[in-house]
């Protein structure tokens, strides 16, 4: 292959650049720049617009320099004997579409349905995995992604409308793409019904029809259109009475405005077979159920209900499909097995809709130390189940054109683990979107309180407007779920930074009582104890939090480093903070710690980062945002900052 066809830019899915059969490495941000150019009119954009989209800096010269460097790096990446990838002038940048091909352009410019060789363009998100540096960049990628999705749908529908030219595998593939994007797509439904019926698989044809019908009813309150119903009748999928006249009544499924996953915990097998292990099995079942319920992110079907469902199935009862309240997304199977001292608990998490095993483990249960080992076992199972379910829900969100409030909340929760302003502000946007779908979602209100409070703290702000907004969000979280440990945690956080020390400790104590194994609550409780002057107790809780969450968010290390600093163990503070040394939010504490530890050079380097990130910072401002009950603790920090060269 020679000419333009041998030079190809892939932007759908994992982005990459190819020339003459070889991949050309580009900087990660180059693909976002190319995506904006390729989707722009004439593949050209004003440089100032590009600068404002791709860089957050308030300094125009800094943005201009960043764009120049990026364009130069891209240009250096292209071999000298090849056409330039980007044509740049003083005012504009343009993708060289005359000499380079791009999948987005092929998809957009092709009037006829794509040939089979180009069907890969029907999959993959625009610059998949790209983390937008600005809200505008995120919005542009989202808008262009929607346009690409519409163009793809048109191509797929055109391909399915000529089924005589398609193999059975082609139809399954194409219809599957439409269903993944929109489970209520009736073109895909009819194609699947016809294909399964032609293969003699009426059961699968019926399943395709009723899945589409249910989705239409749930999402739009509508029935399938006349073409779909007529095909269902022709294929014998439904009886005439279901199409003609009034449709057969089906009980309405209540729409869950949150979209939280429902988890069924099935009882240990030993409950039904081994009387010796019966009590242990029941206790484990209850402990895991309670632990997952405390996470507040799942709707857990109670142990008694799961036992009743199992008993019915064992009795061989032939029942109708379960009512909505007994349908579930994930199943947790627990088995107790072994004898005497060799007792094991096996746990398996399954995605109900696909029967896919997402996680499984076999853990020993020491009967001679049953209380200790039982507690550890239950905590480990709960933490891993919660993490696995959340990660799976986030993965599923990438294929969901209308994500639930819960999935939007999870995206924000993922970003909150970082302490830089960019991630905090992106998280705020996700929480806001979740609340737009359900304004009584306690966890999203708690998340909003967290990002507002953290932004106030990271910026070291003098006014308290953000902190007041954080407090309002925290109370909304508490009012919508009085038993939420996370809501109490945010109330404790705000009370601490408003110097209501006793209230703060009371809120954290209640949060820990409601959810004793929540590592985030322990970490923040430790911070409140530190600022109250109880550094030894703070250290104990901080280490316990990291033990529960060995791969913690940034602020765990920030809090722990602060404890060591107050205890004048500066070397240990530096060791802990070194894991988050690239975060601007920790530069203040690192500057003071290095200065106190005698390393003025490193202290000065971190002091310069403080001023670069927060130009208005002054050491006297520390009194405003560091809420130490003991003024000497604050003086110790200010002294370290001044030793580092900050004024």
Secondary structure, DSSP 8 states (H G I E B T S, - for coil): --GGGGEEEE-BSS-EEEETTEEE---HHHHHHHHHHHTSGGGEEEHHHHHHHH---S-HHHHHHHHHHHHHHHHHHS-TTS--SEEE-SSEEEE-TTT-EEHHHHHHH--S---GGGGGGGSS-BTTT---SSHHHHHHHHHHHHHHHHHHHHHHHHHHTTGGGS-HHHHHHHHHHHHHH-TT-HHHHHHHHHHHHHTT-HHHHHHHHHHHHHHHHHHHS----HHHHHHHHHTTSS-HHHHSSS----------SS---EEEEE--THHHH-GGGHHHHHHHHHHHHHHHHHTSSSEEE-HHHHHHHHHHHHTT----S--GGG--SEEEEEEEEEETTEEEEEEEEEETTTTEEEEEEEEEE-GGGHHHHHHHHHHHHHHHHHHHHHHHHHHHHTT-TT--HHHHHHHHHHHHT--SHHHHHHHHHHHHHHHHH-TT-HHHHHHHHHHHHHHHHHHT-SS-HHHHHHHHHHHHHHHH-TT-HHHHHHHHHHHHHTT-HHHHHHHHHHHHHH-TT-HHHHHHHHHHHHHTT-HHHHHHHHHHHHHH-SS--HHHHHHHHHHHHHTT-HHHHHHHHGGGTT-GGGHHHHHHHHHHTT-HHHHHHHHHHHHHH-TT--GGGHHHH---SSHHHHHHHHHHHHHTT--
